[in-house]
Amino acid sequence: MDKKEKSPAKMTLTFGIIGFLAGIGLLLGGNILIGSFGSIASAGLAYKGYKDLKELKNSEDKNT
């Protein structure tokens, strides 16, 4: 697997996790609406990044 192919998937996963934690922080800080929707959207982003990373890893395993 080329490092260039793996980088966007890792970045998406990282931003998703950071956004999810920020959404939880907003929930705890009192911004219930923004925190809940932000954490849901960021969790979806993290899931997409995880799926992409897993797919790239599986395609690498099949090629070797």
C-alpha positions as CSV (number, residue, x, y, z in Angstrom):
1,M,0.0,0.0,0.0
2,D,1.4,3.3,-1.0
3,K,1.7,6.0,1.7
4,K,-0.2,8.4,-0.6
5,E,-3.2,6.1,-0.8
6,K,-3.3,5.6,3.0
7,S,-3.0,9.2,4.0
8,P,-6.5,10.5,3.2
9,A,-8.1,7.5,5.0
10,K,-6.0,8.2,8.1
11,M,-6.7,11.9,7.9
12,T,-10.5,11.3,7.7
13,L,-10.4,8.9,10.6
14,T,-8.3,11.4,12.7
15,F,-10.6,14.3,11.9
16,G,-13.7,12.2,12.7
17,I,-12.3,11.2,16.1
18,I,-11.3,14.7,17.0
19,G,-14.6,16.1,15.9
20,F,-16.5,13.5,17.9
21,L,-14.5,14.4,21.0
22,A,-15.2,18.1,20.4
23,G,-18.9,17.4,20.0
24,I,-18.9,15.6,23.3
25,G,-17.1,18.6,24.8
26,L,-19.8,20.9,23.5
27,L,-22.5,18.7,24.9
28,L,-20.8,18.8,28.3
29,G,-20.4,22.6,27.9
30,G,-24.0,23.2,27.5
31,N,-24.4,23.5,23.7
32,I,-26.7,20.5,23.4
33,L,-27.9,21.0,19.8
34,I,-24.6,21.8,18.2
35,G,-22.7,19.2,20.3
36,S,-25.1,16.4,19.5
37,F,-25.3,17.0,15.7
38,G,-21.6,17.7,15.6
39,S,-20.7,14.4,17.3
40,I,-23.1,12.4,15.1
41,A,-21.6,13.9,11.9
42,S,-18.1,13.4,13.2
43,A,-18.8,9.8,14.2
44,G,-20.0,9.2,10.6
45,L,-16.8,10.7,9.3
46,A,-14.7,8.5,11.6
47,Y,-16.6,5.4,10.5
48,K,-16.1,6.3,6.8
49,G,-12.3,6.8,7.4
50,Y,-12.2,3.4,9.2
51,K,-14.0,1.6,6.4
52,D,-11.7,3.2,3.8
53,L,-8.6,2.3,5.8
54,K,-9.8,-1.3,6.2
55,E,-10.7,-1.6,2.5
56,L,-7.2,-0.4,1.5
57,K,-5.6,-2.9,3.9
58,N,-7.7,-5.8,2.5
59,S,-6.8,-4.8,-1.0
60,E,-3.1,-4.8,-0.1
61,D,-3.5,-8.3,1.4
62,K,-5.1,-9.6,-1.7
63,N,-2.4,-8.2,-4.0
64,T,0.5,-9.9,-2.1
